[in-house]
Amino acid sequence: MVTIPRLVIAAPASGSGKTTVATGLMAAFAQRGLAVSPHKVGPDYIDPGYHSLATGRPGRNLDAYMCGPELVAPLFAHGARGCDLAIVEGVMGLYDGASGQGELASTAHVAKLLQAPVVLVVDASSQSRSVAALVHGFASWDPEVRISGVILNKVGSDRHEMLLREALDESGVPVMGVLRRAEQVATPSRHLGLVPVAERRGDAVSAVAAMGAQVGAGCDLDALMALARSAPRSPAGSGAWDPVEAVRGAVAGGGACDAAVPLPGPSRNRGSGPRTPDGPESGGPDGPGRDRPVIAVAGGPAFTFSYAEHSELLAAAGAEVVTFDPLRDVALPEGTRGLVIGGGFPEVYAPELSANEPLRKAVADLAAAGAPVAAECAGLLYLSRSLDGLPMCGVLDAEGRMSKRLTLGYREAVAITDSALAAVGTRLRGHEFHRTVLEPGAGSAPAWGMHLPERRVEGFVQQGVHASYLHTHWASAPGIARRFVERAAE
């Protein structure tokens, strides 16, 4: 594994200011000319958008539940390759993990897997001397978690700061930053968390710049960099994850095999999708002499939920990945032979999505032709007949609507219908995160059988379409990408 200076930014609880501090640190160090690698613990799609804005690099997730503990360090090394510093923003409270699974997928768990020092962000707005007891409790709870510094957030005055520092002098954990309340760094929220960067790019740029300025002025960046450099050499045998190697060793739609897959050839320079590493001119799953199949990936403000590794795996499997914006583009990218529509906020943009009738028809025609289509959450709703009464693509005989109930949590699933994504029996761990309801919730050929938190069937498989509320991370099963590209190439 690549040895890189690294910090984990954690907190006692959600709402303490992790995102402000982590994003601010990323921006402040990037302003110093450092190449900063941004990471987020857990399945969150929104915070990495702000991280990317601060660093100019893809925000990447480290999820020990969906990808497994064994992939956390390799995925980290993949994202951090060539960087001067890596900053990992935690999730929820430091020791909060998957429900009923102990430390699994908690910030503490990921910090231990990365052997990274932890900086605790504490909301000090309603306490003084008690802050020392709080920090002492977190620092002593698990001796394997190295809490090496504290950043005090929402400090009210010089007097308040003095009281906090005096108390923490007794804890043995140094104060590495003090931040006052600042409205300019606030970021708007709605029903699923922060508003994504893609929906407010101008304001988001200003907010990230303000975070960087506030954190840079209020924190001891030199001490934090020294702490990051104190991280020990990373675990032996955990080299960087590589999408080409992952696809090469994957069985289409599922686990691993010994059979090698030819390396893909160079990508044509089309669209804004990622390009694959150079390889033989005739490579890729299409076979010798054939073009690389174009896989269109939905993006733009309505579809912001995606993992960078998905496009990397598709490209490594031999696809030419091209992004498009369903809010603006009236046609799919030229030559599209497969379609990926991830999560996001279609309910916010339902009128605009519905008004783009030419694209809705193009999507429906592609699905009717049997091309592989992978849709998660927002993509599922976009493929439905209607959303809040507005016409959508009409690929699925189902109707979506907003709900007052939040559906949130990790899931265990098994593929119960053979599809363009997975063979029957493929087991995956995923995540649900939505305030919408689709009726019916499953078709005559459901996509998944769920085992947690309750047993049920969910999603739709018809022709080449695989549509579901379940968010998945394909690095845990790279055969998904290989299978999908093979179907597109047929």
C-alpha positions as CSV (number, residue, x, y, z in Angstrom):
1,M,0.0,0.0,0.0
2,V,1.1,3.5,-0.7
3,T,2.5,5.2,2.4
4,I,0.9,8.6,2.7
5,P,0.4,11.1,5.5
6,R,-3.2,10.8,6.7
7,L,-5.8,12.1,9.1
8,V,-9.3,10.9,10.1
9,I,-11.6,13.8,11.1
10,A,-14.2,12.4,13.5
11,A,-16.7,13.7,16.1
12,P,-18.7,12.5,19.1
13,A,-22.0,12.9,17.2
14,S,-23.5,14.0,13.9
15,G,-23.9,17.8,13.6
16,S,-20.6,18.6,15.4
17,G,-19.0,20.1,12.3
18,K,-17.1,17.3,10.7
19,T,-17.9,18.3,7.1
20,T,-16.9,22.0,7.7
21,V,-13.6,21.0,9.3
22,A,-12.7,18.2,6.9
23,T,-13.6,20.2,3.8
24,G,-11.9,23.3,5.3
25,L,-8.7,21.4,6.0
26,M,-8.7,20.0,2.4
27,A,-9.1,23.4,1.0
28,A,-6.5,25.0,3.3
29,F,-3.9,22.4,2.5
30,A,-4.7,22.5,-1.2
31,Q,-4.2,26.3,-1.0
32,R,-0.7,25.6,0.3
33,G,0.0,23.7,-3.0
34,L,-0.4,20.2,-1.6
35,A,-2.1,17.4,-3.5
36,V,-4.8,16.4,-1.1
37,S,-6.7,13.1,-1.4
38,P,-10.3,13.4,-0.1
39,H,-12.2,10.5,1.5
40,K,-15.5,9.9,3.3
41,V,-16.4,7.0,5.6
42,G,-19.7,5.3,4.7
43,P,-22.1,5.5,1.9
44,D,-22.5,9.3,1.7
45,Y,-22.6,10.7,-1.8
46,I,-23.0,14.4,-1.0
47,D,-20.1,15.3,1.2
48,P,-17.6,14.0,-1.4
49,G,-18.9,16.6,-3.8
50,Y,-17.7,19.3,-1.5
51,H,-14.4,17.4,-0.9
52,S,-13.9,17.3,-4.7
53,L,-14.5,21.0,-5.0
54,A,-11.9,21.7,-2.2
55,T,-9.2,19.5,-3.7
56,G,-9.8,19.1,-7.4
57,R,-9.8,15.3,-7.1
58,P,-12.6,12.8,-7.0
59,G,-14.2,12.4,-3.5
60,R,-14.0,8.7,-2.6
61,N,-15.9,6.6,-0.1
62,L,-14.5,4.1,2.3
63,D,-17.3,1.7,3.3
64,A,-16.3,-1.3,5.4
65,Y,-19.9,-2.7,5.2
66,M,-20.6,-2.5,1.5
67,C,-17.0,-3.3,0.3
68,G,-15.7,-5.3,3.2
69,P,-12.9,-4.4,5.6
70,E,-10.3,-6.0,3.4
71,L,-10.9,-3.4,0.6
72,V,-10.8,-0.3,2.7
73,A,-7.0,0.1,2.7
74,P,-6.6,-0.8,-1.0
75,L,-9.4,1.6,-2.1
76,F,-7.8,4.3,0.1
77,A,-4.4,3.7,-1.5
78,H,-5.9,3.8,-5.0
79,G,-7.5,7.2,-4.3
80,A,-4.4,8.6,-2.5
81,R,-1.8,7.5,-5.1
82,G,0.6,10.4,-5.8
83,C,-0.8,12.7,-3.1
84,D,0.9,14.6,-0.3
85,L,-1.8,14.2,2.2
86,A,-5.1,12.3,2.7
87,I,-8.0,13.5,4.8
88,V,-10.8,11.1,5.7
89,E,-14.1,12.6,7.0
90,G,-15.9,10.3,9.4
91,V,-19.5,9.4,9.6
92,M,-22.0,10.0,12.5
93,G,-20.3,9.6,15.9
94,L,-16.8,8.1,16.0
95,Y,-17.9,4.7,17.3
96,D,-21.3,4.5,15.4
97,G,-21.3,1.7,12.8
98,A,-23.7,-0.6,11.0
99,S,-26.7,-1.3,13.3
100,G,-26.2,-4.4,15.4
101,Q,-22.8,-5.0,13.8
102,G,-20.5,-3.6,16.6
103,E,-17.7,-1.4,15.2
104,L,-18.2,-2.5,11.6
105,A,-18.2,0.5,9.2
106,S,-17.7,3.0,12.0
107,T,-15.2,5.8,11.7
108,A,-13.2,4.1,14.4
109,H,-13.2,0.9,12.4
110,V,-11.9,2.6,9.3
111,A,-9.3,4.6,11.3
112,K,-7.9,1.3,12.7
113,L,-7.9,-0.3,9.2
114,L,-5.9,2.7,7.9
115,Q,-3.8,3.0,11.1
116,A,-4.5,6.7,10.9
117,P,-4.5,9.3,13.7
118,V,-7.9,10.8,14.6
119,V,-8.7,14.4,15.2
120,L,-12.0,14.8,17.2
121,V,-14.2,17.8,16.2
122,V,-16.2,18.8,19.3
123,D,-19.2,21.2,19.3
124,A,-18.3,23.2,22.3
125,S,-21.2,25.6,22.1
126,S,-22.9,24.4,25.3
127,Q,-20.1,23.3,27.6
128,S,-16.8,24.4,29.2
129,R,-15.0,22.1,31.6
130,S,-17.1,19.1,30.7
131,V,-15.4,19.0,27.3
132,A,-12.4,17.3,29.0
133,A,-14.5,14.5,30.3
134,L,-16.1,14.0,26.8
135,V,-12.7,13.9,25.1
136,H,-11.2,11.6,27.8
137,G,-14.1,9.2,27.4
138,F,-13.7,9.0,23.6
139,A,-9.9,8.7,23.8
140,S,-10.0,5.9,26.3
141,W,-12.9,3.9,24.9
142,D,-10.8,1.9,22.4
143,P,-7.0,1.9,22.9
144,E,-6.5,0.9,19.3
145,V,-8.1,4.2,18.1
146,R,-5.5,6.9,18.3
147,I,-7.2,10.2,19.1
148,S,-4.4,12.6,18.8
149,G,-6.0,16.1,18.7
150,V,-9.1,18.1,19.2
151,I,-10.6,20.9,17.1
152,L,-13.1,22.9,19.1
153,N,-16.1,24.1,17.0
154,K,-18.7,26.8,17.6
155,V,-16.7,28.5,20.3
156,G,-18.5,31.7,21.6
157,S,-15.8,34.0,22.8
158,D,-12.2,34.4,24.0
159,R,-13.3,33.7,27.5
160,H,-15.1,30.5,26.4
161,E,-12.0,29.4,24.5
162,M,-9.8,29.9,27.6
163,L,-12.1,27.7,29.7
164,L,-12.1,25.0,27.2
165,R,-8.3,25.0,26.7
166,E,-7.7,24.9,30.5
167,A,-10.0,21.9,30.8
168,L,-8.4,20.1,27.9
169,D,-4.9,20.6,29.3
170,E,-5.8,18.0,31.9
171,S,-6.9,15.5,29.2
172,G,-3.6,15.0,27.5
173,V,-5.2,15.5,24.1
174,P,-3.8,18.7,22.4
175,V,-6.1,21.4,21.0
176,M,-5.2,21.8,17.3
177,G,-7.8,24.3,16.3
178,V,-10.6,26.6,17.6
179,L,-13.4,27.7,15.3
180,R,-15.9,30.4,16.1
181,R,-19.5,30.4,14.8
182,A,-19.5,31.6,11.2
183,E,-22.7,31.8,9.0
184,Q,-20.7,32.2,5.8
185,V,-19.6,28.5,6.0
186,A,-23.1,27.2,6.5
187,T,-24.4,24.9,3.7
188,P,-28.1,24.5,3.0
189,S,-29.8,21.2,3.7
190,R,-33.0,19.4,2.8
191,H,-34.6,16.0,3.3
192,L,-31.6,13.9,2.5
193,G,-28.8,16.1,3.9
194,L,-26.8,18.9,2.3
195,V,-27.7,20.3,-1.1
196,P,-25.3,18.7,-3.6
197,V,-22.6,20.8,-5.2
198,A,-24.0,20.3,-8.7
199,E,-27.2,22.1,-7.7
200,R,-25.4,25.2,-6.3
201,R,-22.0,25.2,-7.7
202,G,-21.4,29.0,-7.5
203,D,-22.5,29.2,-3.9
204,A,-20.7,26.0,-3.1
205,V,-17.4,27.3,-4.4
206,S,-17.8,30.4,-2.1
207,A,-18.8,28.2,0.9
208,V,-15.8,25.9,0.4
209,A,-13.5,28.9,0.1
210,A,-15.0,30.3,3.3
211,M,-14.4,26.9,5.0
212,G,-10.8,26.9,3.9
213,A,-10.2,30.4,5.1
214,Q,-11.9,29.8,8.5
215,V,-10.2,26.5,9.2
216,G,-6.9,27.7,7.9
217,A,-7.0,30.7,10.3
218,G,-8.3,28.7,13.3
219,C,-6.3,25.6,13.1
220,D,-2.6,24.8,13.5
221,L,-2.0,23.4,10.0
222,D,1.7,22.7,10.7
223,A,0.8,20.6,13.8
224,L,-1.9,18.7,11.9
225,M,0.5,18.0,9.0
226,A,3.1,16.7,11.5
227,L,0.4,14.5,13.0
228,A,-0.6,13.2,9.6
229,R,3.1,12.3,8.9
230,S,3.3,10.4,12.2
231,A,0.9,7.7,10.8
232,P,2.8,4.4,10.7
233,R,3.6,2.5,7.6
234,S,0.3,1.0,6.2
235,P,-0.6,-2.6,6.7
236,A,1.6,-5.1,4.8
237,G,0.1,-6.8,1.8
238,S,-2.5,-4.2,1.2
239,G,-1.5,-2.8,-2.2
240,A,-3.6,-0.2,-4.1
241,W,-6.8,-1.4,-5.6
242,D,-6.7,-1.4,-9.4
243,P,-9.9,-1.5,-11.6
244,V,-8.2,-3.3,-14.4
245,E,-6.9,-6.0,-12.1
246,A,-10.2,-6.2,-10.4
247,V,-12.1,-6.8,-13.6
248,R,-9.4,-9.2,-14.9
249,G,-10.0,-11.5,-11.9
250,A,-13.8,-11.2,-11.9
251,V,-16.5,-13.6,-12.9
252,A,-19.1,-11.7,-14.9
253,G,-21.9,-10.8,-12.4
254,G,-20.3,-12.2,-9.3
255,G,-17.2,-13.5,-7.6
256,A,-13.6,-14.1,-8.6
257,C,-12.1,-16.6,-11.0
258,D,-8.6,-17.4,-12.3
259,A,-9.5,-16.6,-15.9
260,A,-7.9,-13.4,-17.2
261,V,-9.7,-10.7,-19.1
262,P,-7.9,-8.9,-22.0
263,L,-6.9,-5.4,-21.1
264,P,-9.1,-2.8,-22.8
265,G,-7.7,-0.7,-25.6
266,P,-7.5,3.1,-25.7
267,S,-10.8,5.0,-25.3
268,R,-12.0,7.3,-28.0
269,N,-12.0,10.9,-26.8
270,R,-15.8,11.4,-26.6
271,G,-17.8,13.1,-23.9
272,S,-16.6,13.8,-20.4
273,G,-16.3,10.2,-19.1
274,P,-13.1,8.7,-17.8
275,R,-10.6,7.0,-20.1
276,T,-9.0,3.7,-19.4
277,P,-5.3,2.8,-19.0
278,D,-3.7,2.2,-22.4
279,G,-3.7,-1.4,-23.6
280,P,-3.7,-3.5,-26.8
281,E,-5.5,-1.8,-29.7
282,S,-7.8,-4.8,-30.1
283,G,-8.5,-5.4,-26.4
284,G,-11.7,-5.3,-24.4
285,P,-14.6,-7.7,-24.0
286,D,-15.8,-6.9,-27.5
287,G,-13.0,-8.9,-28.9
288,P,-10.3,-8.1,-31.5
289,G,-11.0,-5.3,-33.9
290,R,-14.4,-4.2,-32.4
291,D,-15.2,-0.7,-31.0
292,R,-15.6,-0.2,-27.3
293,P,-19.3,-0.1,-26.4
294,V,-20.5,3.3,-25.3
295,I,-22.0,3.3,-21.8
296,A,-23.9,6.5,-21.0
297,V,-23.9,7.6,-17.3
298,A,-26.5,10.0,-16.1
299,G,-25.1,13.1,-14.3
300,G,-26.0,16.7,-13.8
301,P,-27.9,18.2,-10.8
302,A,-30.6,15.5,-10.8
303,F,-28.3,12.5,-10.7
304,T,-25.4,13.3,-8.4
305,F,-25.1,10.0,-6.4
306,S,-22.4,7.8,-7.9
307,Y,-19.1,6.3,-6.9
308,A,-16.0,7.1,-8.9
309,E,-15.0,3.4,-9.0
310,H,-18.1,2.5,-11.0
311,S,-17.0,4.4,-14.1
312,E,-13.4,3.3,-13.6
313,L,-14.6,-0.4,-13.5
314,L,-16.8,0.1,-16.6
315,A,-13.8,1.6,-18.5
316,A,-11.5,-1.1,-17.3
317,A,-14.0,-3.7,-18.5
318,G,-13.8,-2.3,-22.0
319,A,-16.4,0.4,-22.2
320,E,-16.2,4.0,-23.3
321,V,-17.9,5.9,-20.5
322,V,-19.7,9.1,-21.5
323,T,-21.6,11.3,-19.1
324,F,-24.8,13.2,-20.0
325,D,-27.3,15.4,-18.2
326,P,-31.0,14.4,-18.4
327,L,-32.0,17.9,-17.5
328,R,-30.3,19.4,-20.6
329,D,-29.5,16.7,-23.2
330,V,-32.3,15.8,-25.6
331,A,-30.6,12.7,-26.8
332,L,-28.4,9.9,-25.4
333,P,-24.7,10.1,-26.3
334,E,-24.0,8.9,-29.9
335,G,-23.8,5.1,-30.1
336,T,-25.1,4.4,-26.6
337,R,-25.3,0.6,-26.0
338,G,-25.8,0.7,-22.2
339,L,-27.1,3.1,-19.7
340,V,-26.3,3.7,-16.0
341,I,-28.6,6.0,-14.0
342,G,-27.6,6.4,-10.4
343,G,-29.1,8.2,-7.4
344,G,-29.9,11.8,-6.8
345,F,-32.9,14.1,-6.5
346,P,-35.4,13.4,-9.3
347,E,-38.2,14.6,-7.1
348,V,-36.7,18.1,-7.0
349,Y,-36.3,18.2,-10.8
350,A,-39.4,16.2,-11.8
351,P,-40.9,19.0,-13.9
352,E,-37.7,19.5,-15.9
353,L,-37.1,15.8,-16.3
354,S,-40.7,15.3,-17.4
355,A,-40.5,18.2,-19.9
356,N,-37.5,16.6,-21.6
357,E,-39.7,14.3,-23.6
358,P,-37.2,13.6,-26.4
359,L,-34.7,12.1,-23.9
360,R,-37.5,10.2,-22.0
361,K,-38.4,8.6,-25.4
362,A,-34.8,7.8,-26.2
363,V,-34.3,6.1,-22.8
364,A,-37.5,4.1,-23.3
365,D,-36.5,3.1,-26.8
366,L,-33.1,1.9,-25.6
367,A,-34.7,-0.2,-22.9
368,A,-37.2,-1.7,-25.3
369,A,-34.3,-2.7,-27.6
370,G,-33.0,-4.8,-24.8
371,A,-29.8,-2.8,-24.0
372,P,-28.5,-3.2,-20.5
373,V,-29.8,-0.4,-18.2
374,A,-28.7,-0.2,-14.5
375,A,-30.8,2.2,-12.4
376,E,-30.5,2.9,-8.7
377,C,-33.0,4.9,-6.6
378,A,-33.3,8.1,-8.5
379,G,-32.8,6.1,-11.7
380,L,-35.5,3.7,-10.7
381,L,-37.9,6.6,-10.3
382,Y,-36.9,8.1,-13.6
383,L,-37.7,4.8,-15.4
384,S,-41.1,4.6,-13.8
385,R,-44.4,5.7,-15.4
386,S,-44.7,8.8,-13.3
387,L,-43.2,10.7,-10.3
388,D,-45.6,12.8,-8.3
389,G,-48.0,12.7,-11.2
390,L,-45.6,13.9,-13.8
391,P,-44.7,11.5,-16.7
392,M,-41.3,9.9,-16.6
393,C,-39.8,7.4,-19.0
394,G,-42.5,4.7,-18.7
395,V,-40.1,1.8,-18.8
396,L,-41.5,0.4,-15.6
397,D,-45.1,-0.1,-14.8
398,A,-44.9,1.7,-11.5
399,E,-45.6,5.1,-10.1
400,G,-43.4,7.1,-7.6
401,R,-44.3,9.7,-5.1
402,M,-42.7,11.7,-2.2
403,S,-43.3,10.3,1.3
404,K,-42.9,11.7,4.8
405,R,-41.0,8.5,5.8
406,L,-37.3,8.3,5.4
407,T,-36.0,4.9,4.4
408,L,-32.4,4.6,5.5
409,G,-29.9,1.9,6.3
410,Y,-27.6,-0.9,5.2
411,R,-29.1,-3.9,3.5
412,E,-28.1,-7.5,2.6
413,A,-29.4,-8.7,-0.7
414,V,-29.3,-11.6,-3.1
415,A,-30.1,-11.5,-6.8
416,I,-33.2,-13.5,-7.4
417,T,-33.6,-12.9,-11.1
418,D,-30.8,-13.2,-13.7
419,S,-30.0,-9.7,-15.1
420,A,-27.5,-7.6,-17.0
421,L,-25.9,-6.8,-13.6
422,A,-25.9,-10.1,-11.7
423,A,-26.4,-13.8,-12.0
424,V,-29.0,-15.4,-9.7
425,G,-27.6,-16.0,-6.3
426,T,-25.1,-13.1,-6.4
427,R,-24.9,-11.7,-2.8
428,L,-24.2,-8.0,-2.2
429,R,-24.4,-5.5,0.6
430,G,-26.0,-2.2,-0.2
431,H,-27.6,0.9,1.2
432,E,-31.0,2.5,0.9
433,F,-31.6,6.3,1.3
434,H,-34.8,7.9,0.1
435,R,-38.0,9.7,1.0
436,T,-40.0,8.4,-2.0
437,V,-42.2,5.4,-2.5
438,L,-42.7,3.3,-5.6
439,E,-45.9,1.4,-6.2
440,P,-45.5,-1.5,-6.7
441,G,-42.1,-1.9,-5.1
442,A,-41.2,-4.9,-7.1
443,G,-42.1,-6.3,-10.6
444,S,-43.0,-9.8,-11.6
445,A,-39.3,-10.5,-11.8
446,P,-37.8,-8.8,-8.7
447,A,-34.2,-7.6,-8.7
448,W,-33.3,-8.5,-5.1
449,G,-34.3,-10.5,-2.2
450,M,-33.6,-8.5,0.9
451,H,-32.5,-10.1,4.2
452,L,-32.0,-7.0,6.4
453,P,-33.8,-5.4,8.2
454,E,-36.6,-7.6,7.0
455,R,-37.2,-10.2,4.4
456,R,-38.8,-8.9,1.2
457,V,-38.4,-8.7,-2.6
458,E,-37.5,-5.4,-4.3
459,G,-36.8,-3.9,-7.7
460,F,-37.4,-4.8,-11.3
461,V,-35.7,-6.9,-13.9
462,Q,-37.2,-6.8,-17.5
463,Q,-35.2,-7.4,-20.7
464,G,-31.9,-5.6,-20.1
465,V,-33.2,-3.4,-17.3
466,H,-32.1,-3.8,-13.7
467,A,-33.8,-1.2,-11.5
468,S,-33.9,-1.0,-7.7
469,Y,-33.7,1.4,-4.7
470,L,-30.6,-0.4,-3.5
471,H,-27.3,1.6,-3.8
472,T,-24.4,-0.8,-4.3
473,H,-20.6,-0.3,-4.5
474,W,-19.3,-2.3,-7.5
475,A,-15.7,-2.5,-6.1
476,S,-17.1,-5.2,-3.9
477,A,-18.2,-7.2,-6.9
478,P,-16.3,-6.0,-10.0
479,G,-18.0,-8.8,-12.1
480,I,-21.0,-6.5,-12.2
481,A,-19.1,-4.1,-14.5
482,R,-17.7,-6.9,-16.6
483,R,-21.1,-8.5,-17.0
484,F,-22.7,-5.2,-17.9
485,V,-20.1,-4.3,-20.5
486,E,-20.3,-7.8,-22.0
487,R,-24.1,-7.4,-22.4
488,A,-23.6,-4.0,-24.0
489,A,-21.1,-5.4,-26.4
490,E,-23.3,-8.3,-27.6
